[in-house]
Amino acid sequence: MSKQHIQTEPKIIRILRLKVVDKPGYLGRIATKLGELQANIGQVSIVNQGPDFLIREISLQLKDEQHLSSVLEGVAKLEGISIESIADPVQLIHQGGKIAVRSRIKLDSLAAMEQVYTPGVAQICKLIEKDKSNSLLYTSIPNTVAIVTNGTAILGLGNIGPIAGMPVMEGKAVIFEQMVGISAVPILIDSVEPDVVFNAVKSIAATFGAIQLEDIAAPECFEIEERLQSILSIPVLHDDQHGTAVVALAALLTITKRIDIEIKACRIGIVGLGAAGTGISRLVSAFGVKEIIGCDLRPQAVERLSKIGGTPADLQTVMANADIVIATTGCSGLITPPMIRKGQVILALSNPDPEITPEMARQSGARYAADGRTINNALAFPGLFKGALQAAASHFTDEMKIAAAQAIAGQTKADNLVPSILDLESHQAVARAVEKAWKKAL
């Protein structure tokens, strides 16, 4: 989302391993005590058993380390229960990194070695030298994406640098591989200078079928994306702008259908015109929305809105006049109940804490309200890139992004706002729609 983030500490997850007397009532005592201490209980499992005891693991969501200390103190006082260990599952899953390069070919004989490497590989090199398009058949290039960051806008943490941002890039790579079978390679560039990022990506672009720019702060992200796409013949996409915009549009398509209003006839207000807010503004404009009003404290951001035909305003004006309000500021509590106009649609997308909670927005008169927990760009970027690679597209078009949004909306079931991120068919539907949109335009 927009990178004007407040430094908000996320909730923590810990796994308690407890030795518990194997008699009725002891698990109930633990659950009661944890409830009294405001600990949110997740999975409970038995991992071992003795003659008169059980070893249980209980997953807890807690406010912070101080909350953890009070929980441990409370549990330790329970009779027949002892704390064996405390584990951080997030740290455990990240140990050693989340990704690895693995061979598709089994190297189990000298003959295989001679085919995979020298002398046999020279034959393939000559084929590609004769016709570079042969690289699409004989190398991994057409199914490989670079995930490029300089670490200037990592999640809600801000400018923490590229190395600290590596776990996010690895996470993206896992999603690419698991959801659509794309090999994705994190690229860390240790510079805040747009020229350095541009030149670095330009120099390595031949290795990849597409470039995903990730967690690069505004306004530099706009310049870097535009410059790279102008000189490269492969798709370049800044996910914070366009991935977020696609999922936001998909959510709006679902909402407006359910409450029977025409999105193109709505006046849409954008609160926060950073990467996400600007991307959403551009995409809803391309979709056909005629009236877009927006606010931001930065003159450059407001100027960008004006260039796409939007109307700059202040927060009060946006809230008073917009039928649909989309907020991407990173400022928790920015929108107060008196600002809500009856019948509005409110999407407060900042994570982890929205500008206003959906519950509060609805209580204040909003017809529909949601936050950023479900409107996640991971619903969009795997299929966007898969479709572009399958189509051998040279760039992303508005039509491709709109097709992706429509595909996501089309895959949304029951009372959900968007599909599950783990819905493989949804990602494939996005890929097919994106590929079709590119080919239709040829």
N, C-alpha and C positions, 0 to 999 in steps of 0.2 A: 504494500500500500504506500501511501505518501510517506516520505521519509522525515517529516517534521515530528519526530517521535519524542515523547517524554520517556525518560529512562525508568521504565516500570519493571520491577522484579517479577519474573514469572513464578507461578506456583511450582512447588517441587514435588517430585514423586520419590518415595522410598519404599523398599521392601523390607519388612521386619520378618526375621526368622525367629520363631518362638518355640520353646520347649514347653509343651502343655500336658498336664495330667490327663490321661485318657479316661475321663469320666464325663457323664452328662452335665451340661451346664457351664462348662469352662469356656467354650467358644462364645456362648452367650454373654458371659461376663466380660470377655475381651471386647466384643462388639459394643456392649453398653458403655464401657469405659471410653472406647474410641469415639463413640458418638457424643458423649459428654464433653470430650476434649476437642470437638469440632473437626475431627479428622474424617476425610471422605474415603470410605473403604472401597477398594476395587476388587481385584481377584483374590480369592482365598483358596489355598491348596494345601494338601498334605504331601510333604516331600520325603518323609521318612517315618518309621514307626519303631518303637521299642516295646518292651514287655508291659510297661504301664504308662507310656507317654507317647505323644505324637509330636513330630516336628512340623509346624505349620508355617507357611509363608503368606503374609498378608500385604497386599499392595495398598499404599496410602497416598492420597494427594493432600499436601499440606501447604500452609501459607508461606512459611519460610523456615530457616534453621532454628529460630527461637521457638516456633510452633512445634518443630520436631523434638526439641529438648523437653518441652512440657509433656508431650505425648509419651516419650520414653520414661520420664519420671513417673507418670501416672500408671503406665503398664507395669513398670518394675515393682510397684507396690501390690500388685494382685497376687494373691496366694495361689500356689500351684503353677505359676507361669514364670518362666525366665527368658530373658532376651539373649538369643544365641549370636545374632549378627544383624547389621543394618547395611543394606546395599542400595546403591544408586543405579537403577536399571538403565538410565540414559547414558551414564558414563560407561557402564558395562558394554552396551551395544556399540559404542564408538571406539572401544579399545582396538587398536590395530587398523583403524579406518574402516569404512563401510564398503569400499569398492576395491577391485583388483583387475589387472589385465590377464585374461586367460586365453590360451590357444584353442582354436576351433579344430585343430588337426592333432591327431594322436601321433606322437613321435616315438615309434616303437621299433624302428628298423633303420639300417643304413640306407636302404632304398627310399624310405620316407624322408630321411634327412637330405638326400640328394635332390629330391623333388621340391621340398619346402625351401631349402637353401641352395647353396652352390653345389653342383653346376646348373641344376634345372631352372632355378629362379631367373637366370640370365635370359632365358627364352621369353619369359613374361615381361621382363624389363624392355626387351627389344620391341615387343608388341605395343607396349605403351609408348615407347619413344616414337614409333611409327605413327601411332594414332592415340592421342591422349585420352580420347573417349573410352579406350579400352580399360582405363583405370576404374571405370564404373562397373566393369564386369569382374576384374581380376584383383581388386583391392577392397579394403574396408571403408574407403573414403565415402561412398554414397550413403552409408548407414552410420556415420560418425558425426557427432555434434560437439563443438567446443562450448563449454560453459565458462564464460569469461567474466571475471570480477576484479575490481581494484579495492574492494572492501570498504567503500565510502558510505554505503547505506545498507548495512546488513540487518535484515529483519527490523526489529524495533530498537536495535542496539546502536545504530548510527555508524559513524566512521571508526570502525575497530580494526581496519586493515585487512589485507587479503588472506593472510595466514589464519587469523582468527575466524575468518569467514569460510575457510575450507570445509568444515563440517556441513555447512549449508549446500555447498557445491556438490559434495559427495552425496548428500541426500537427493539432490536433483538428479544426479547420475543414476542412483538406485531406482528412482521413479521412472526415468526414461527406459531403463533396461527391463524392469519388471512389468510396466504397463504396455509398452509398444515395441520392445526388443531393439531399441536404439542403443548403440555404444556412445556414451557421453564422457568427455574428458575435461575435468576442471583445469582452467588456465588462470593462474594467479599473477596479476600484474601490480607490482609494488610502486604505483605512482598515482597521484591525483591529477596529473596533467593530461588533458584530452589528447594532445599530440602524441604522448608516449603510449597511451592505450591504443590509439588509432594505428600507429606504426607497428606496434607489437602484433596486433591482430592481423593487420595486412600482411605481415611477414610470414605468419604461420597458417594463413587461411587455406592454402592449397592442401593441407592435411585433412580438411573437413568438408562434409557435405552441406553444413549450415553452421551458423554462429548464433548462440544464445548469449546475450548480454544480461548480466544478473547483478542486482544490488549495487548499481552504480548510481550515485546521487544526481539529482537534478540541480542545475540545468545541464551539466556536462553530458548526461546520458543522451539528451536529444541530439547534441552535436555529434557525439561519437557514432551513434546509430546512423544518422543521416550520411555522414562522411563515408562510413564503411560500406553502406549499401550502394552508394553512388559509384564505388570503384570495384566492388566485388560482384561476381556473377552467381553467387550462392545466397540463399536467404539469410538475412540478419534480423534478429528480433530481440528487442529489450523487453524481457518478460514482465518486469514490474509495470510497464505501461500496457502492453498489448494483451498479455495473458490475463491480467486482472480485468481489463476492459471486456474481453470476450466473456468471462464468467459473469461479470456484472450485467452485461447485456442479456445473457442467457437467463439470469435470475429475473430481470425485468420482463422478459418475454413470458415467463411462467406466471409471474405475479399479475401482469396486466390481463392475461388471458383469464385467470381465475376470478378477478374482480370485474371483468368485462369493461375494460377501458382500452382505448387505442393509444399505444405508446407514442406514435408519431404526432398525435394531437396534444400530448402533454407538454407542459413547461417543466424542464428538468433543471434542477439546481445542483451545482457541484460545489461542495464546501471543501476547499483544499485543492490547489492546482499544481501539485507536484507531479511525479511520474505517473502515478495511478490516476489521479484526477484528470490530468491532461489526456491520458490515453482513453479514458472513458468518454470524455468530452468529444474527442475526435471520432470515436467509433459510433456513438449514438447520433452524431451529426451525419456521418456517412450512411447510417441506417435510415435517415430521413426525418429525424427530430428537428423541428424548425426553431424552437425556442430553447436556448440554453443560457442560463445565468449562472455566474460563479463568483466566488470570492477567495482571495488569498492575500496575505500580508505583503507578498513580494511583488514588486512592479513587473518584473520579468515574467512571472507566472500569469499575471493578469493580461499582459500583452499577448502571450501565446493564445489565451482564450479568445481575445479580440480577433486574432488572425484567422481563426477557424469559424468566425461568425458569431461567437458567443457574446453575451452582454456582461461586462464587469459590474459587480454590485458589492454591497457589504453583507455581512452575515444576516443581519436583521431583514434586509430586503429579500435575500434568497429564501429565508424561512417563511416570510410572509407571502411570497408569490409563487413558489415552486409547487407543482403538483407532486413531483417525485424529488426527493432530496437524497443525494449520495454524498456521504462524507468520508474523506480519506486523509484527515489531518494528523492523526496520531495524538490528538489532544483529548484525553479522557474527560467526559463531562462537559465538553464544549457546548453541546446543544442541551438547553434546559427545557423542562416541561412547558413553560409559558410560550416558548417559541413554536411549539407544534401547532399546526393548523389542522382542524378537524378534517378527516378524509385523506390526509397526505399519506404517501408511501415513503418510508424512511429506511434507507440502507446506511447504517453507521458501520463502516467497514474496517476501522482501525483495530489492530490487535496488539496486545491481548485485551485491552480495555477500550470499548467503543465510545464514540462521542455522546451517545445516549443508549441505554440498554433497550432492547426490543420491548421488554415488559413495560418500562416507563413510557416509551413512545406510544404504545397502544393505550395505556391508561390515560395518556394526555390527549388522545383523540385520533392518533394515526390509524388509518384503515388497515395498513400492513406495515410491519417492521421486521428487520432482520439485521444481524451483525456479521462480522467477517469470519466467524468460525466455519461457516459452510461455504462462503463465497471465496474459494481458494483457487489461485491460478494453476495449481497442479491438476485441476480438471481440464485445463485447456492446453498447456504447452506440450504434453506428450503427443496428442493427436495433431496439433498444429504442425509440429516438426515432422511427424511421420507422414502426414499427407503431403507436405511440401517436398520431402525427399522422394516419396513414391512418384510424385508428378515431375520430378527433376525441375522444380520451379527455381527461378533465378531470384525471386524476392517474394515477400508476402504482400498481398493486396487486401484492401478493405473487404472485397467480396469473399476472400478466403476466411477472414476473421469473422465476418457476419455469418458465413456458412457454418463455422465452428460453433458459434453461439446458438444458432438455430438447431444444430445437431445435439448440443448439450440439453437444450430445452426439450427437444423431442425425446430424449432418453430419460427425462425426469418422471418418476413414478409416484403414484398415490399423493400424499400430502407433502412430499419433499419439495424443497425449493430448487435443488439441483441434485444430480445423481451422486452416489457415493464415489469418492476418489478411487476406490478399489474396484469399481465396476469396469471390467475390461471391455465389455461390449460398448460402453459409452465412449471410451478412448478410440476404439476402432471406428465407431460411427463418426466421430470428429475427423479422424484421418481420411475416411472415405469422402466426407463432405468437402474437406479442404482440397483434396486431390481433384475432385470433380469440378470445384469452383475454378481452379487454375486452368484445367483443360478446357472448360467452357469458354474461357476468355481468349483462348488461342485463336 
